C-alpha cells in the first residue's frame, strides 16, 4: 500500500503539536493575563509592564528550549524507536518537529504583538491618533523585516539544535559536551560568515533612517544556512537510523 506522505507528515505534525499544547496554551494565557494587569495598572511604568516584557521574551525563547529537549525526551523515553519504525524518512520526522516548534513561536509572538497593539490603542488613544495621521511615514517595512528576520533566525537555530543533538548521538561518551561544542561552533561560524557578507555591502544614505535591506539580506542568508544545516541533519539522521 502506497504511503500518503502528506497525511503522514500531518499526523507527525499533529503529534508534535499535541505534545506542545500545554506549553503553547500556558504562554498564550500568560500573555493575556499580564496584558489585563497592564491595562488595569494604566500606562505608567511598573511591575506589570516589566512582567509583560518578561512574558514577551518567554514567548520568543520558549520554542528554543522546546527544540533543545524535543529529541532528548524521545530518546530518554525510547519513543524515538517507535517513530523510526514508521515508513517515513528523517526529513519528514525532523520537518514535523521543526514545523511544530515554529508554530509555537508564531502563536506566542503573534499573541504578544496583538496584545501590544491592543494595549497601545486603549492606553495611548491620543498618541495613537497622532501616529496614525502619519501612517505613510511609519516604518512598517522595518518592523516587518525585523520580525521576519527573528522568525528566520529561529528556524535556523532550531535546525542547528537538531543537527547538534544528532551529532552528539554519534559519539559514545560526552554526548552533551559534543552537542554544546557543535552548536556553539556552528553558530559562531555562521554568524562570522554572514557578518562578513553583510559588511561588504554598500547601502544608500537613506537606509540610515530605515535600514530595511540589511535585515532582508540577513534573513535570506539565514534561510540558506537553515536549509544547509537541516539537510545535513536529515542525511546524518537517515545514515545513523539505528541511533
RAKA-V441719 format. One record per pair of residues at least 4 apart in sequence whose ideal C-beta (glycine too) atoms are under 6 Angstrom apart, sorted by sequence separation. I is the first residue (numbers start at 1). GAP is how many residues later the second one is. D is the distance in Angstrom with one decimal. If there is no record, write none. Layout:
I_GAP_D + I_GAP_D
//
This chain:
20_4_5.5 + 25_4_6.0 + 45_4_5.1 + 47_4_6.0 + 57_4_5.8 + 58_4_5.5 + 66_4_6.0 + 69_4_5.6 + 72_4_6.0 + 88_4_4.3 + 90_4_5.6 + 91_4_5.6 + 105_4_5.9 + 106_4_5.7 + 119_4_5.5 + 120_4_5.3 + 124_4_5.4 + 141_4_5.9 + 171_4_6.0 + 174_4_5.6 + 181_4_5.8 + 191_4_6.0 + 195_4_5.9 + 203_4_4.3 + 207_4_4.8 + 226_4_5.9 + 236_4_6.0 + 41_5_5.7 + 74_5_4.9 + 75_5_5.1 + 74_6_4.1 + 41_7_4.3 + 121_7_5.6 + 168_7_4.3 + 171_7_5.2 + 120_8_6.0 + 38_10_4.6 + 83_10_5.9 + 168_10_4.5 + 37_11_4.2 + 38_11_5.9 + 168_11_3.4 + 38_14_5.3 + 165_14_5.5 + 164_15_4.8 + 167_15_4.7 + 34_17_5.2 + 34_18_4.8 + 164_18_4.2 + 164_19_4.0 + 34_21_4.9 + 31_24_5.5 + 30_25_5.0 + 160_26_5.7 + 70_27_5.6 + 194_27_4.7 + 27_32_5.3 + 67_34_5.0 + 66_35_5.5 + 190_35_5.1 + 63_38_4.9 + 63_41_4.7 + 63_42_4.2 + 59_49_3.4 + 60_49_5.8 + 105_49_5.3 + 59_50_5.5 + 59_53_5.2 + 102_53_6.0 + 56_56_4.6 + 101_57_5.0 + 98_60_5.7 + 149_66_4.8 + 156_66_4.6 + 163_66_5.1 + 145_67_5.0 + 152_67_4.5 + 159_67_4.9 + 166_67_5.5 + 94_68_5.8 + 142_68_5.4 + 146_69_5.7 + 149_69_5.8 + 153_69_5.3 + 156_69_5.4 + 160_69_5.3 + 142_70_5.4 + 145_70_4.0 + 149_70_4.5 + 152_70_4.6 + 156_70_3.9 + 159_70_4.6 + 163_70_4.0 + 166_70_5.3 + 139_71_4.9 + 141_71_4.8 + 145_71_5.5 + 148_71_5.6 + 152_71_5.5 + 155_71_5.0 + 159_71_4.3 + 162_71_5.0 + 166_71_5.7 + 169_74_4.9 + 8_80_5.5 + 16_80_5.5 + 20_80_5.8 + 24_80_5.5 + 31_80_4.8 + 35_80_4.2 + 43_80_4.4 + 16_81_5.6 + 27_81_4.6 + 31_81_5.6 + 38_81_5.8 + 9_83_5.3 + 13_83_4.5 + 17_83_5.2 + 24_83_5.6 + 28_83_5.0 + 3_84_5.0 + 12_84_3.6 + 16_84_3.5 + 20_84_5.4 + 31_84_5.4 + 13_86_5.4 + 9_87_5.9 + 67_91_4.3 + 68_93_5.4 + 67_94_4.5 + 71_94_4.7 + 94_139_6.0 + 94_140_5.7 + 91_143_4.6 + 90_144_4.5 + 90_147_3.5 + 90_148_4.5 + 89_149_5.8
//
